[in-house]
C-alpha cells in the first residue's frame, strides 16, 4: 500500500496519467497477441485459468486497418510524414 501511495504522489508531481499495475496486464496480453504468441502461452504467462478470460477480457487485437492507421499517426507524430 505504501509503495502504491508513493507511486501516486510521484505520478501527480510529474503530471503523468495514473496507470494501475493491473492495467499493465491488459497491455501485456495485447502485446503478446500482437507478437503472435499462442493464446495458451499468454494464458499461462498471465496466470489465467480460462483462455476465454485472456482472449475476451484482457486482449485487444487491432484490425489490420486500425494498425495501419495507428502506424501512420505514429509516423506523423514522429515527424516522418508531414
Biopython code that builds the backbone (N, CA, C, O; Angstrom):
import numpy as np
from Bio.PDB.StructureBuilder import StructureBuilder

atoms = [
    (1, "UNK", "N", (0.821, -1.197, 0.000)),
    (1, "UNK", "CA", (0.000, 0.000, 0.000)),
    (1, "UNK", "C", (0.863, 1.258, 0.000)),
    (1, "UNK", "O", (0.573, 2.212, -0.721)),
    (2, "UNK", "N", (1.912, 1.261, 0.799)),
    (2, "UNK", "CA", (2.777, 2.437, 0.856)),
    (2, "UNK", "C", (3.471, 2.690, -0.468)),
    (2, "UNK", "O", (3.645, 3.840, -0.872)),
    (3, "UNK", "N", (3.874, 1.611, -1.154)),
    (3, "UNK", "CA", (4.525, 1.765, -2.452)),
    (3, "UNK", "C", (3.548, 2.377, -3.445)),
    (3, "UNK", "O", (3.914, 3.255, -4.226)),
    (4, "UNK", "N", (2.310, 1.913, -3.412)),
    (4, "UNK", "CA", (1.293, 2.447, -4.315)),
    (4, "UNK", "C", (1.069, 3.931, -4.055)),
    (4, "UNK", "O", (0.972, 4.714, -5.000)),
    (5, "UNK", "N", (0.986, 4.321, -2.811)),
    (5, "UNK", "CA", (0.779, 5.719, -2.456)),
    (5, "UNK", "C", (1.955, 6.568, -2.917)),
    (5, "UNK", "O", (1.759, 7.651, -3.468)),
    (6, "UNK", "N", (3.164, 6.091, -2.699)),
    (6, "UNK", "CA", (4.354, 6.825, -3.134)),
    (6, "UNK", "C", (4.347, 6.989, -4.646)),
    (6, "UNK", "O", (4.676, 8.057, -5.163)),
    (7, "UNK", "N", (3.969, 5.919, -5.358)),
    (7, "UNK", "CA", (3.901, 5.989, -6.815)),
    (7, "UNK", "C", (2.885, 7.009, -7.283)),
    (7, "UNK", "O", (3.135, 7.750, -8.234)),
    (8, "UNK", "N", (1.742, 7.051, -6.620)),
    (8, "UNK", "CA", (0.703, 8.020, -6.994)),
    (8, "UNK", "C", (1.170, 9.455, -6.746)),
    (8, "UNK", "O", (0.880, 10.346, -7.544)),
    (9, "UNK", "N", (1.882, 9.681, -5.660)),
    (9, "UNK", "CA", (2.392, 11.023, -5.377)),
    (9, "UNK", "C", (3.392, 11.465, -6.440)),
    (9, "UNK", "O", (3.339, 12.603, -6.904)),
    (10, "UNK", "N", (4.300, 10.578, -6.827)),
    (10, "UNK", "CA", (5.283, 10.912, -7.864)),
    (10, "UNK", "C", (4.602, 11.131, -9.207)),
    (10, "UNK", "O", (4.994, 12.010, -9.974)),
    (11, "UNK", "N", (3.578, 10.327, -9.486)),
    (11, "UNK", "CA", (2.842, 10.466, -10.737)),
    (11, "UNK", "C", (2.164, 11.826, -10.813)),
    (11, "UNK", "O", (2.224, 12.501, -11.841)),
    (12, "UNK", "N", (1.522, 12.225, -9.726)),
    (12, "UNK", "CA", (0.858, 13.532, -9.699)),
    (12, "UNK", "C", (1.860, 14.663, -9.860)),
    (12, "UNK", "O", (1.625, 15.599, -10.624)),
    (13, "UNK", "N", (2.984, 14.582, -9.141)),
    (13, "UNK", "CA", (4.011, 15.627, -9.229)),
    (13, "UNK", "C", (4.537, 15.770, -10.651)),
    (13, "UNK", "O", (4.821, 16.880, -11.102)),
    (14, "UNK", "N", (4.666, 14.671, -11.344)),
    (14, "UNK", "CA", (5.206, 14.682, -12.704)),
    (14, "UNK", "C", (4.126, 14.930, -13.759)),
    (14, "UNK", "O", (4.424, 14.950, -14.953)),
    (15, "UNK", "N", (2.882, 15.119, -13.331)),
    (15, "UNK", "CA", (1.745, 15.343, -14.234)),
    (15, "UNK", "C", (1.593, 14.211, -15.251)),
    (15, "UNK", "O", (1.310, 14.450, -16.425)),
    (16, "UNK", "N", (1.780, 13.001, -14.793)),
    (16, "UNK", "CA", (1.610, 11.824, -15.643)),
    (16, "UNK", "C", (0.236, 11.207, -15.403)),
    (16, "UNK", "O", (-0.338, 11.364, -14.326)),
    (17, "UNK", "N", (-0.290, 10.505, -16.406)),
    (17, "UNK", "CA", (-1.572, 9.844, -16.198)),
    (17, "UNK", "C", (-1.417, 8.697, -15.206)),
    (17, "UNK", "O", (-0.360, 8.071, -15.125)),
    (18, "UNK", "N", (-2.468, 8.432, -14.464)),
    (18, "UNK", "CA", (-2.448, 7.344, -13.484)),
    (18, "UNK", "C", (-2.618, 6.021, -14.210)),
    (18, "UNK", "O", (-3.587, 5.830, -14.945)),
    (19, "UNK", "N", (-1.686, 5.115, -14.005)),
    (19, "UNK", "CA", (-1.759, 3.777, -14.594)),
    (19, "UNK", "C", (-1.657, 2.781, -13.453)),
    (19, "UNK", "O", (-0.656, 2.728, -12.737)),
    (20, "UNK", "N", (-2.710, 1.995, -13.298)),
    (20, "UNK", "CA", (-2.699, 0.984, -12.246)),
    (20, "UNK", "C", (-1.852, -0.199, -12.687)),
    (20, "UNK", "O", (-1.745, -0.475, -13.882)),
    (21, "UNK", "N", (-1.256, -0.893, -11.744)),
    (21, "UNK", "CA", (-0.468, -2.077, -12.060)),
    (21, "UNK", "C", (-1.335, -3.082, -12.821)),
    (21, "UNK", "O", (-0.861, -3.736, -13.750)),
    (22, "UNK", "N", (-2.586, -3.203, -12.432)),
    (22, "UNK", "CA", (-3.492, -4.130, -13.103)),
    (22, "UNK", "C", (-3.653, -3.784, -14.586)),
    (22, "UNK", "O", (-3.819, -4.679, -15.413)),
    (23, "UNK", "N", (-3.605, -2.493, -14.926)),
    (23, "UNK", "CA", (-3.730, -2.084, -16.328)),
    (23, "UNK", "C", (-2.616, -2.667, -17.185)),
    (23, "UNK", "O", (-2.815, -2.923, -18.372)),
    (24, "UNK", "N", (-1.460, -2.876, -16.599)),
    (24, "UNK", "CA", (-0.340, -3.412, -17.371)),
    (24, "UNK", "C", (-0.595, -4.855, -17.796)),
    (24, "UNK", "O", (0.004, -5.321, -18.766)),
    (25, "UNK", "N", (-1.462, -5.566, -17.098)),
    (25, "UNK", "CA", (-1.815, -6.932, -17.504)),
    (25, "UNK", "C", (-2.556, -6.916, -18.845)),
    (25, "UNK", "O", (-2.333, -7.781, -19.692)),
    (26, "UNK", "N", (-3.435, -5.930, -19.031)),
    (26, "UNK", "CA", (-4.141, -5.795, -20.302)),
    (26, "UNK", "C", (-3.146, -5.467, -21.420)),
    (26, "UNK", "O", (-3.220, -6.026, -22.515)),
    (27, "UNK", "N", (-2.225, -4.564, -21.131)),
    (27, "UNK", "CA", (-1.208, -4.204, -22.115)),
    (27, "UNK", "C", (-0.368, -5.421, -22.474)),
    (27, "UNK", "O", (-0.090, -5.662, -23.648)),
    (28, "UNK", "N", (0.033, -6.183, -21.475)),
    (28, "UNK", "CA", (0.829, -7.386, -21.713)),
    (28, "UNK", "C", (0.079, -8.364, -22.601)),
    (28, "UNK", "O", (0.655, -8.896, -23.550)),
    (29, "UNK", "N", (-1.180, -8.611, -22.318)),
    (29, "UNK", "CA", (-1.976, -9.550, -23.111)),
    (29, "UNK", "C", (-2.081, -9.086, -24.558)),
    (29, "UNK", "O", (-1.936, -9.891, -25.478)),
    (30, "UNK", "N", (-2.328, -7.812, -24.765)),
    (30, "UNK", "CA", (-2.460, -7.278, -26.119)),
    (30, "UNK", "C", (-1.133, -7.329, -26.866)),
    (30, "UNK", "O", (-1.103, -7.631, -28.059)),
    (31, "UNK", "N", (-0.044, -7.038, -26.174)),
    (31, "UNK", "CA", (1.269, -7.088, -26.816)),
    (31, "UNK", "C", (1.650, -8.518, -27.182)),
    (31, "UNK", "O", (2.218, -8.755, -28.248)),
    (32, "UNK", "N", (1.344, -9.465, -26.312)),
    (32, "UNK", "CA", (1.629, -10.863, -26.620)),
    (32, "UNK", "C", (0.850, -11.301, -27.860)),
    (32, "UNK", "O", (1.393, -11.999, -28.716)),
    (33, "UNK", "N", (-0.411, -10.901, -27.963)),
    (33, "UNK", "CA", (-1.224, -11.246, -29.132)),
    (33, "UNK", "C", (-0.641, -10.614, -30.393)),
    (33, "UNK", "O", (-0.562, -11.266, -31.434)),
    (34, "UNK", "N", (-0.233, -9.351, -30.306)),
    (34, "UNK", "CA", (0.344, -8.657, -31.464)),
    (34, "UNK", "C", (1.653, -9.303, -31.904)),
    (34, "UNK", "O", (2.005, -9.256, -33.083)),
    (35, "UNK", "N", (2.368, -9.902, -30.969)),
    (35, "UNK", "CA", (3.629, -10.579, -31.285)),
    (35, "UNK", "C", (3.412, -11.993, -31.817)),
    (35, "UNK", "O", (4.364, -12.672, -32.202)),
    (36, "UNK", "N", (2.160, -12.429, -31.835)),
    (36, "UNK", "CA", (1.842, -13.745, -32.357)),
    (36, "UNK", "C", (2.053, -14.881, -31.366)),
    (36, "UNK", "O", (2.141, -16.044, -31.760)),
    (37, "UNK", "N", (2.134, -14.549, -30.086)),
    (37, "UNK", "CA", (2.289, -15.582, -29.062)),
    (37, "UNK", "C", (0.999, -16.398, -28.995)),
    (37, "UNK", "O", (-0.098, -15.838, -29.006)),
    (38, "UNK", "N", (1.134, -17.694, -28.927)),
    (38, "UNK", "CA", (-0.032, -18.574, -28.879)),
    (38, "UNK", "C", (-0.897, -18.200, -27.664)),
    (38, "UNK", "O", (-0.360, -17.955, -26.584)),
    (39, "UNK", "N", (-2.213, -18.154, -27.825)),
    (39, "UNK", "CA", (-3.099, -17.773, -26.726)),
    (39, "UNK", "C", (-2.917, -18.604, -25.452)),
    (39, "UNK", "O", (-3.032, -18.075, -24.346)),
    (40, "UNK", "N", (-2.636, -19.889, -25.601)),
    (40, "UNK", "CA", (-2.421, -20.729, -24.404)),
    (40, "UNK", "C", (-1.177, -20.287, -23.635)),
    (40, "UNK", "O", (-1.160, -20.314, -22.405)),
    (41, "UNK", "N", (-0.147, -19.885, -24.358)),
    (41, "UNK", "CA", (1.077, -19.405, -23.709)),
    (41, "UNK", "C", (0.781, -18.091, -22.981)),
    (41, "UNK", "O", (1.208, -17.898, -21.842)),
    (42, "UNK", "N", (0.054, -17.195, -23.640)),
    (42, "UNK", "CA", (-0.321, -15.936, -22.998)),
    (42, "UNK", "C", (-1.152, -16.199, -21.744)),
    (42, "UNK", "O", (-0.967, -15.548, -20.716)),
    (43, "UNK", "N", (-2.065, -17.156, -21.841)),
    (43, "UNK", "CA", (-2.900, -17.517, -20.697)),
    (43, "UNK", "C", (-2.023, -17.942, -19.515)),
    (43, "UNK", "O", (-2.277, -17.552, -18.376)),
    (44, "UNK", "N", (-1.001, -18.736, -19.790)),
    (44, "UNK", "CA", (-0.111, -19.190, -18.719)),
    (44, "UNK", "C", (0.712, -18.043, -18.144)),
    (44, "UNK", "O", (0.894, -17.950, -16.930)),
    (45, "UNK", "N", (1.209, -17.170, -19.020)),
    (45, "UNK", "CA", (2.001, -16.025, -18.551)),
    (45, "UNK", "C", (1.165, -15.155, -17.619)),
    (45, "UNK", "O", (1.647, -14.696, -16.583)),
    (46, "UNK", "N", (-0.092, -14.932, -17.997)),
    (46, "UNK", "CA", (-0.978, -14.079, -17.202)),
    (46, "UNK", "C", (-1.615, -14.829, -16.030)),
    (46, "UNK", "O", (-2.307, -14.239, -15.200)),
    (47, "UNK", "N", (-1.368, -16.141, -15.978)),
    (47, "UNK", "CA", (-1.852, -16.995, -14.893)),
    (47, "UNK", "C", (-3.377, -17.027, -14.812)),
    (47, "UNK", "O", (-3.960, -17.007, -13.728)),
    (48, "UNK", "N", (-4.008, -17.078, -15.991)),
    (48, "UNK", "CA", (-5.462, -17.236, -16.048)),
    (48, "UNK", "C", (-5.795, -18.721, -16.081)),
    (48, "UNK", "O", (-5.021, -19.527, -16.597)),
    (49, "UNK", "N", (-6.931, -19.072, -15.537)),
    (49, "UNK", "CA", (-7.354, -20.472, -15.552)),
    (49, "UNK", "C", (-8.191, -20.798, -16.785)),
    (49, "UNK", "O", (-8.375, -21.968, -17.121)),
    (50, "UNK", "N", (-8.702, -19.760, -17.464)),
    (50, "UNK", "CA", (-9.532, -19.978, -18.650)),
    (50, "UNK", "C", (-9.042, -19.098, -19.785)),
    (50, "UNK", "O", (-8.786, -17.908, -19.604)),
    (51, "UNK", "N", (-8.916, -19.697, -20.947)),
    (51, "UNK", "CA", (-8.433, -18.947, -22.104)),
    (51, "UNK", "C", (-9.413, -17.840, -22.496)),
    (51, "UNK", "O", (-9.007, -16.816, -23.046)),
    (52, "UNK", "N", (-10.689, -18.043, -22.215)),
    (52, "UNK", "CA", (-11.679, -17.018, -22.562)),
    (52, "UNK", "C", (-11.419, -15.720, -21.801)),
    (52, "UNK", "O", (-11.667, -14.636, -22.331)),
    (53, "UNK", "N", (-10.932, -15.812, -20.592)),
    (53, "UNK", "CA", (-10.603, -14.599, -19.819)),
    (53, "UNK", "C", (-9.456, -13.868, -20.504)),
    (53, "UNK", "O", (-9.502, -12.649, -20.668)),
    (54, "UNK", "N", (-8.436, -14.603, -20.899)),
    (54, "UNK", "CA", (-7.283, -13.996, -21.564)),
    (54, "UNK", "C", (-7.699, -13.316, -22.862)),
    (54, "UNK", "O", (-7.330, -12.168, -23.114)),
    (55, "UNK", "N", (-8.458, -14.018, -23.675)),
    (55, "UNK", "CA", (-8.766, -13.516, -25.008)),
    (55, "UNK", "C", (-9.922, -12.518, -25.050)),
    (55, "UNK", "O", (-9.892, -11.581, -25.847)),
    (56, "UNK", "N", (-10.937, -12.703, -24.209)),
    (56, "UNK", "CA", (-12.125, -11.845, -24.286)),
    (56, "UNK", "C", (-12.076, -10.645, -23.346)),
    (56, "UNK", "O", (-12.700, -9.620, -23.621)),
    (57, "UNK", "N", (-11.354, -10.758, -22.259)),
    (57, "UNK", "CA", (-11.332, -9.675, -21.276)),
    (57, "UNK", "C", (-10.034, -8.868, -21.359)),
    (57, "UNK", "O", (-10.058, -7.638, -21.303)),
    (58, "UNK", "N", (-8.912, -9.561, -21.492)),
    (58, "UNK", "CA", (-7.616, -8.885, -21.390)),
    (58, "UNK", "C", (-7.003, -8.469, -22.718)),
    (58, "UNK", "O", (-6.226, -7.515, -22.760)),
    (59, "UNK", "N", (-7.333, -9.157, -23.799)),
    (59, "UNK", "CA", (-6.642, -8.928, -25.064)),
    (59, "UNK", "C", (-7.461, -8.063, -26.003)),
    (59, "UNK", "O", (-8.641, -8.319, -26.242)),
    (60, "UNK", "N", (-6.820, -7.045, -26.526)),
    (60, "UNK", "CA", (-7.427, -6.215, -27.566)),
    (60, "UNK", "C", (-6.560, -6.367, -28.802)),
    (60, "UNK", "O", (-5.370, -6.049, -28.781)),
    (61, "UNK", "N", (-7.161, -6.855, -29.880)),
    (61, "UNK", "CA", (-6.411, -7.088, -31.107)),
    (61, "UNK", "C", (-6.883, -6.087, -32.148)),
    (61, "UNK", "O", (-8.058, -6.046, -32.513)),
    (62, "UNK", "N", (-5.946, -5.290, -32.611)),
    (62, "UNK", "CA", (-6.273, -4.280, -33.614)),
    (62, "UNK", "C", (-6.413, -4.941, -34.979)),
    (62, "UNK", "O", (-5.649, -5.843, -35.323)),
    (63, "UNK", "N", (-7.383, -4.491, -35.744)),
    (63, "UNK", "CA", (-7.542, -4.981, -37.112)),
    (63, "UNK", "C", (-6.370, -4.439, -37.945)),
    (63, "UNK", "O", (-5.733, -3.461, -37.554)),
    (64, "UNK", "N", (-6.090, -5.070, -39.082)),
    (64, "UNK", "CA", (-5.005, -4.560, -39.929)),
    (64, "UNK", "C", (-5.224, -3.096, -40.333)),
    (64, "UNK", "O", (-4.268, -2.326, -40.427)),
    (65, "UNK", "N", (-6.477, -2.720, -40.569)),
    (65, "UNK", "CA", (-6.766, -1.341, -40.948)),
    (65, "UNK", "C", (-6.480, -0.382, -39.791)),
    (65, "UNK", "O", (-5.923, 0.698, -39.983)),
    (66, "UNK", "N", (-6.873, -0.802, -38.586)),
    (66, "UNK", "CA", (-6.605, 0.024, -37.398)),
    (66, "UNK", "C", (-5.104, 0.141, -37.170)),
    (66, "UNK", "O", (-4.610, 1.223, -36.855)),
    (67, "UNK", "N", (-4.383, -0.949, -37.322)),
    (67, "UNK", "CA", (-2.931, -0.950, -37.123)),
    (67, "UNK", "C", (-2.266, -0.008, -38.109)),
    (67, "UNK", "O", (-1.378, 0.759, -37.736)),
    (68, "UNK", "N", (-2.693, -0.062, -39.381)),
    (68, "UNK", "CA", (-2.111, 0.815, -40.399)),
    (68, "UNK", "C", (-2.366, 2.282, -40.061)),
    (68, "UNK", "O", (-1.469, 3.117, -40.183)),
    (69, "UNK", "N", (-3.590, 2.593, -39.638)),
    (69, "UNK", "CA", (-3.926, 3.974, -39.278)),
    (69, "UNK", "C", (-3.112, 4.438, -38.080)),
    (69, "UNK", "O", (-2.634, 5.572, -38.054)),
    (70, "UNK", "N", (-2.955, 3.573, -37.093)),
    (70, "UNK", "CA", (-2.167, 3.936, -35.913)),
    (70, "UNK", "C", (-0.690, 4.106, -36.259)),
    (70, "UNK", "O", (-0.022, 4.986, -35.717)),
    (71, "UNK", "N", (-0.187, 3.274, -37.151)),
    (71, "UNK", "CA", (1.203, 3.434, -37.596)),
    (71, "UNK", "C", (1.395, 4.762, -38.315)),
    (71, "UNK", "O", (2.403, 5.440, -38.118)),
    (72, "UNK", "N", (0.429, 5.131, -39.150)),
    (72, "UNK", "CA", (0.504, 6.415, -39.848)),
    (72, "UNK", "C", (0.450, 7.573, -38.859)),
    (72, "UNK", "O", (1.182, 8.552, -39.007)),
    (73, "UNK", "N", (-0.403, 7.466, -37.865)),
    (73, "UNK", "CA", (-0.484, 8.503, -36.834)),
    (73, "UNK", "C", (0.842, 8.618, -36.093)),
    (73, "UNK", "O", (1.334, 9.721, -35.856)),
    (74, "UNK", "N", (1.410, 7.490, -35.735)),
    (74, "UNK", "CA", (2.690, 7.482, -35.043)),
    (74, "UNK", "C", (3.773, 8.132, -35.890)),
    (74, "UNK", "O", (4.555, 8.937, -35.384)),
    (75, "UNK", "N", (3.829, 7.791, -37.176)),
    (75, "UNK", "CA", (4.817, 8.371, -38.073)),
    (75, "UNK", "C", (4.648, 9.883, -38.167)),
    (75, "UNK", "O", (5.632, 10.622, -38.167)),
    (76, "UNK", "N", (3.395, 10.342, -38.246)),
    (76, "UNK", "CA", (3.170, 11.787, -38.359)),
    (76, "UNK", "C", (3.573, 12.513, -37.077)),
    (76, "UNK", "O", (4.070, 13.638, -37.124)),
    (77, "UNK", "N", (3.360, 11.874, -35.954)),
    (77, "UNK", "CA", (3.762, 12.494, -34.677)),
    (77, "UNK", "C", (5.276, 12.501, -34.506)),
    (77, "UNK", "O", (5.828, 13.361, -33.820)),
    (78, "UNK", "N", (5.944, 11.532, -35.137)),
    (78, "UNK", "CA", (7.401, 11.477, -35.102)),
    (78, "UNK", "C", (8.029, 12.411, -36.135)),
    (78, "UNK", "O", (9.250, 12.560, -36.181)),
    (79, "UNK", "N", (7.199, 13.034, -36.959)),
    (79, "UNK", "CA", (7.695, 13.962, -37.964)),
    (79, "UNK", "C", (8.138, 13.296, -39.258)),
    (79, "UNK", "O", (8.757, 13.943, -40.102)),
    (80, "UNK", "N", (7.830, 12.016, -39.427)),
    (80, "UNK", "CA", (8.238, 11.314, -40.638)),
    (80, "UNK", "C", (7.314, 11.625, -41.816)),
    (80, "UNK", "O", (7.758, 11.617, -42.964)),
    (81, "UNK", "N", (6.043, 11.898, -41.549)),
    (81, "UNK", "CA", (5.085, 12.267, -42.592)),
    (81, "UNK", "C", (4.447, 13.592, -42.194)),
    (81, "UNK", "O", (3.729, 13.668, -41.197)),
    (82, "UNK", "N", (4.709, 14.623, -42.967)),
    (82, "UNK", "CA", (4.123, 15.940, -42.611)),
    (82, "UNK", "C", (2.624, 15.979, -42.770)),
    (82, "UNK", "O", (2.003, 17.009, -42.510)),
]
sb = StructureBuilder()
sb.init_structure("model")
sb.init_model(0)
sb.init_chain("A")
sb.init_seg("    ")
for serial, (resi, resn, name, xyz) in enumerate(atoms, 1):
    if name == "N":
        sb.init_residue(resn, " ", resi, " ")
    sb.init_atom(name, np.array(xyz, "f"), 0.0, 1.0, " ", f" {name:<3s}", serial, name[0])
structure = sb.get_structure()
